[in-house]
Amino acid sequence: MSSSSINAWLDQWPRVRVRIGDAIVPAYFACGMVGVGAGALAVLLLAVWTGASAAVAAAVCALACATFLVFSLLRWWITGVQKIVLLEQFAVVLLTAYGVLSLCALPALAYVDLLTVGLATFLVAGRIGCFVTGCCYGVEAGIGVSYPKECGHHSRARRMPLQLVESIAWAILTAAAALAVIFKPEGTALELVLIAYGALRSMLEPLRGDPRRRWLWLTEGGWLAALAIGMGAWLHDRSLAISAITLGGSAAFAALVTVLISATRRSWLALSFTGSERAHVERAASELKAAELGAVPVVCEAGDLIFAASRVEDGAGKGDLNISVSSRGRKLDHAEATMTLEWLMRTWGIDAGDLRPVEAKNGVFLTTLRGAG
């Protein structure tokens, strides 16, 4: 399958809307409800399979849902921002369930293992909801989804679909955790999920493209991933020394991955507009704006980028603006061309909301803006 076919398939999903009766339900909410139902069903089936109390398992599911909602509202009230951080929710739900089960003198780890499978099942659907809605997206890449404006995106650059990668990972972890509940000692499923997802998230976090603050090179997700690995190590050995060493090593590993990806991203990811690249495009926009554009293209070189612009007018004085971009250093992909031309137009002062460049040949991309001449 070609990259253009994959991109076309990915592009159709952010436009999906769910209709229940006469109501349009937000896709994220619909995916979340599917995940809650599937997660609760997984917990109850495993409880019956392993001989645990179905009534206690159902009560744990209800407690998990209530904790999720209450914590979301508290976070919103405290921070003033309506935002769900799934790693935070995962930790708070599990800790609350463990505490309540312990107070009730019930086998806490056994039921927390069941709940871990349910949460993993929920996150399979939850990450699909993130993908359809357009949050938690990846960096610009040649293969990915170009989100429409209704998803809150102002750029048509393609985004790496990290949400789908995580959804697949959670599906694998769900199966592995379920097998651990059936065949391994209590606590194994929780250890497995904490360590495996923590390691995966440490590698994926530097590829996230949504804005996120950093503390000592790591984002909140990076630190939570390192903490998850440390907690998994503690559950396995019950040793504070080993868990502290694991936590420190995990944080160092996550920082190293972040640095390596940042240092090499120009070689294997789409063009990133920082520093000199942005200055080059701004200079090109100024030169083209000042030029007397006509039917003969005006060529402007900006670093490794080459722009050409021309204007064609009709008899009424209305015209079209034709612009092309290419790179002297290497062949651009569609995401890079879109991002480059969008920044050029924005700097020029022209609305580029419907910009859709077409590859002419060998990495030369052309676009025509109707009525912008």
C-alpha positions in Angstrom: 0.0 0.0 0.0 1.4 3.4 -1.0 1.9 6.3 1.5 -0.8 8.3 -0.4 -3.3 5.5 0.1 -2.5 5.2 3.8 -2.8 9.0 4.2 -6.2 9.0 2.4 -7.4 6.2 4.7 -6.2 8.1 7.8 -7.8 11.4 6.7 -11.3 10.0 6.6 -11.5 9.2 10.3 -11.4 12.6 12.0 -14.6 13.4 10.1 -16.5 10.5 11.6 -19.5 11.5 13.7 -21.6 9.1 15.8 -25.4 9.4 15.6 -27.6 7.9 18.3 -31.3 8.5 17.4 -31.6 12.2 16.5 -28.5 13.2 18.5 -24.9 13.6 17.3 -22.6 12.2 20.0 -19.0 13.4 20.1 -16.7 10.7 18.8 -14.4 10.9 21.9 -17.4 10.4 24.2 -18.7 7.5 22.1 -15.3 5.8 22.1 -15.0 6.3 25.9 -18.4 4.7 26.5 -17.5 1.7 24.3 -14.2 1.4 26.3 -16.0 1.6 29.7 -18.5 -1.1 28.6 -15.7 -3.4 27.2 -13.5 -2.8 30.2 -16.3 -3.7 32.7 -17.2 -6.8 30.7 -13.5 -7.9 30.7 -13.3 -7.5 34.5 -16.4 -9.4 35.1 -15.5 -12.3 32.8 -12.1 -12.6 34.3 -13.6 -12.5 37.8 -15.9 -15.5 36.9 -13.0 -17.3 35.1 -10.6 -17.0 38.1 -13.2 -17.6 40.8 -13.2 -14.1 42.2 -16.4 -12.4 43.5 -18.3 -11.0 40.6 -20.1 -8.6 43.0 -16.8 -7.2 44.3 -15.5 -6.9 40.7 -18.6 -5.0 39.7 -18.2 -2.7 42.8 -14.6 -2.1 41.8 -15.7 -1.1 38.3 -18.2 1.3 39.7 -15.6 2.8 42.0 -13.2 3.2 39.1 -15.8 5.1 37.0 -16.7 7.4 40.0 -13.0 8.0 40.7 -12.3 8.9 37.1 -15.2 11.4 37.0 -14.5 13.0 40.4 -10.7 13.4 39.7 -11.5 14.9 36.3 -13.8 17.5 37.9 -11.3 18.2 40.7 -8.5 18.7 38.2 -10.6 21.0 36.2 -11.6 23.0 39.3 -8.0 23.3 40.6 -6.2 24.0 37.2 -9.1 25.8 35.4 -8.4 23.7 32.4 -10.7 20.9 31.2 -8.2 18.2 30.3 -7.9 14.5 30.8 -4.4 13.0 31.3 -4.8 9.3 30.9 -1.7 8.3 32.8 -2.8 10.4 35.8 -6.3 8.9 35.7 -4.8 5.4 35.4 -2.7 6.0 38.6 -5.4 7.7 40.6 -8.0 5.0 39.8 -5.7 2.1 40.7 -4.4 3.7 43.9 -8.0 4.5 45.0 -9.2 1.0 44.3 -6.2 -0.5 46.1 -6.8 1.7 49.2 -10.5 0.9 49.4 -10.0 -2.8 48.9 -7.3 -2.8 51.6 -9.6 -1.0 54.0 -12.3 -3.6 53.3 -9.8 -6.4 54.1 -10.2 -7.8 50.5 -7.4 -9.3 48.4 -6.4 -5.9 47.0 -3.8 -6.9 44.4 -6.0 -9.7 42.9 -8.8 -7.2 42.2 -6.4 -4.5 41.1 -5.1 -6.9 38.6 -8.6 -7.4 37.3 -9.1 -3.6 37.2 -5.8 -3.2 35.3 -7.2 -5.4 32.5 -10.4 -3.4 32.5 -8.4 -0.1 32.3 -6.2 -1.4 29.5 -9.3 -2.4 27.6 -10.8 1.1 28.1 -7.6 2.7 26.8 -7.7 0.7 23.6 -10.9 2.6 22.7 -9.8 5.8 24.5 -6.8 6.2 22.3 -9.0 5.7 19.2 -11.2 8.5 20.5 -8.0 10.7 20.8 -7.2 9.9 17.2 -10.6 10.7 15.8 -10.9 13.9 17.9 -7.4 15.1 17.1 -5.8 15.3 20.5 -2.6 13.6 21.7 -1.3 13.8 18.1 2.2 13.1 16.9 4.8 15.3 15.2 4.7 16.3 11.5 5.5 13.4 9.3 5.1 12.2 5.7 2.6 9.5 6.7 -0.1 10.6 9.0 -3.5 12.4 9.3 -4.2 15.9 8.2 -6.8 17.2 10.7 -9.6 19.5 9.5 -10.3 22.8 11.2 -13.3 21.4 13.2 -10.8 19.3 15.2 -9.1 22.5 16.4 -6.1 22.3 14.1 -4.9 25.4 12.2 -2.3 23.6 10.1 -2.9 21.0 7.4 0.5 19.4 8.0 0.2 15.6 8.5 0.6 14.3 12.1 2.1 11.0 13.0 -0.9 8.9 14.3 0.7 8.0 17.7 -2.8 7.5 19.1 -3.3 4.4 16.9 0.2 3.1 17.9 -0.8 3.4 21.6 -4.2 1.8 20.9 -2.5 -1.2 19.4 0.0 -1.4 22.2 -2.9 -1.3 24.8 -4.6 -4.1 22.9 -1.5 -6.2 23.3 -1.1 -5.3 26.9 -4.7 -6.1 27.6 -4.2 -9.7 26.3 -0.9 -10.1 28.1 -2.4 -8.8 31.4 -5.4 -11.1 31.1 -3.1 -14.1 30.6 -1.1 -12.9 33.7 -4.3 -12.8 35.8 -5.2 -16.4 34.8 -1.8 -18.0 35.0 0.5 -15.9 37.1 0.5 -14.8 40.8 -1.5 -11.7 41.9 0.2 -8.4 41.1 1.8 -9.7 38.0 -0.7 -8.1 35.6 -0.2 -4.7 37.2 3.6 -5.0 37.2 3.5 -6.0 33.5 1.4 -3.1 32.4 3.3 -0.5 34.5 6.7 -1.5 33.2 5.8 -2.3 29.6 3.7 0.8 29.0 6.1 3.0 30.9 8.9 1.9 28.6 6.8 2.4 25.5 5.6 5.8 26.6 9.2 6.9 27.3 10.0 6.2 23.7 6.8 7.7 22.2 6.7 10.8 24.3 9.4 12.7 22.3 7.3 12.0 19.2 4.2 13.8 20.5 3.4 17.0 18.6 0.9 18.7 20.9 2.3 21.5 23.1 3.6 20.3 26.4 5.8 21.7 29.1 9.1 20.1 30.2 10.9 19.8 33.5 14.6 18.7 33.2 14.1 17.6 29.6 11.0 15.4 30.3 7.4 16.2 29.9 4.7 15.3 32.4 4.1 12.1 30.4 7.8 11.3 30.5 8.1 11.6 34.2 4.9 9.6 34.8 6.2 6.9 32.5 9.4 6.7 34.5 7.4 6.6 37.7 5.3 3.8 36.3 8.4 1.7 35.6 9.7 2.4 39.1 6.4 1.4 40.7 6.4 -1.8 38.6 9.9 -2.6 39.8 8.9 -2.0 43.5 5.8 -4.3 43.1 8.1 -7.0 41.7 10.8 -6.9 44.4 9.3 -4.7 47.2 12.7 -3.0 47.4 12.9 0.8 47.7 16.6 0.7 46.6 15.8 -1.2 43.4 12.7 0.9 42.6 14.7 4.1 43.1 17.5 2.9 40.8 14.9 1.8 38.2 13.1 5.1 38.4 16.4 7.1 37.9 17.5 4.8 35.1 14.1 5.1 33.4 14.2 8.9 33.6 17.7 8.9 32.2 16.6 6.6 29.4 13.6 8.8 28.6 15.8 11.9 28.5 18.4 10.2 26.2 15.6 9.1 23.8 14.3 12.7 23.8 17.7 14.1 23.0 18.4 11.6 20.3 15.1 12.1 18.6 15.5 15.9 18.8 19.0 15.7 17.3 18.1 13.4 14.4 14.6 14.4 13.6 15.6 16.4 10.5 17.0 13.2 9.0 13.8 11.1 9.3 10.9 13.4 10.2 9.3 16.3 8.4 10.8 19.7 8.4 10.6 21.5 11.7 10.3 25.3 11.6 12.7 26.6 14.2 15.6 29.0 14.1 17.2 29.6 10.7 14.5 27.7 8.7 11.8 30.0 9.9 14.0 33.1 9.2 14.6 31.9 5.7 10.9 31.5 5.0 10.1 34.9 6.5 12.7 36.5 4.2 11.3 34.7 1.2 7.8 35.9 2.0 9.1 39.5 2.3 10.9 39.3 -1.1 7.9 37.8 -2.9 5.5 40.2 -1.4 7.7 43.1 -2.6 8.2 41.7 -6.1 6.1 42.7 -9.1 4.5 39.4 -9.8 3.2 38.6 -13.3 2.8 35.6 -15.5 6.6 34.9 -15.4 7.5 33.3 -12.1 9.7 35.2 -9.6 12.2 32.7 -8.1 13.4 33.2 -4.5 16.0 31.0 -2.7 15.8 30.8 1.1 18.4 28.5 2.5 17.9 25.1 0.9 14.3 26.0 -0.1 13.4 27.4 -3.5 10.1 29.3 -4.0 8.6 30.5 -7.3 5.5 32.7 -7.5 3.5 34.1 -10.4 0.2 35.9 -10.8 -2.4 35.5 -13.5 -5.2 38.1 -13.8 -8.4 38.0 -15.7 -10.1 40.9 -17.5 -11.9 42.1 -14.4 -8.6 42.5 -12.4 -9.1 39.4 -10.3 -6.3 36.9 -10.3 -4.8 33.7 -9.1 -1.6 33.3 -7.2 0.6 30.4 -8.2 3.3 29.3 -5.8 5.8 26.4 -5.8 8.3 25.1 -3.3 11.2 22.6 -3.6 14.4 21.9 -1.7 17.9 21.9 -3.2 19.1 19.6 -0.4 16.5 16.7 -0.7 13.1 15.8 -2.0 10.3 17.3 0.1 7.3 15.2 1.1 3.8 16.5 1.1 3.7 17.3 4.9 6.9 19.4 4.6 5.6 21.3 1.5 2.3 22.0 3.2 3.9 23.3 6.3 6.4 25.4 4.4 3.8 27.0 2.1 1.4 27.6 5.0 4.1 29.5 6.9 5.1 31.5 3.8 1.5 32.5 3.2 0.9 33.4 6.9 4.0 35.6 6.9 2.9 37.1 3.6 -0.5 37.9 5.1 -2.5 35.6 2.9 -5.2 33.2 4.2 -3.9 29.7 3.6 -6.6 27.7 5.3 -7.5 25.7 2.2 -4.0 25.2 1.0 -3.6 21.9 -0.8 -0.3 21.6 -2.6 0.1 19.0 -5.4 3.4 17.4 -6.3 4.4 18.3 -9.8 7.6 16.3 -10.1 10.6 15.2 -8.0 9.5 16.9 -4.8 8.4 20.2 -6.4 5.0 21.1 -5.0 2.6 23.6 -6.6 -0.5 25.3 -5.3 -2.9 27.9 -6.7 -4.8 30.4 -4.4 -7.9 31.5 -6.2 -8.6 35.2 -6.0 -5.4 35.9 -4.0 -3.5 37.6 -6.9 
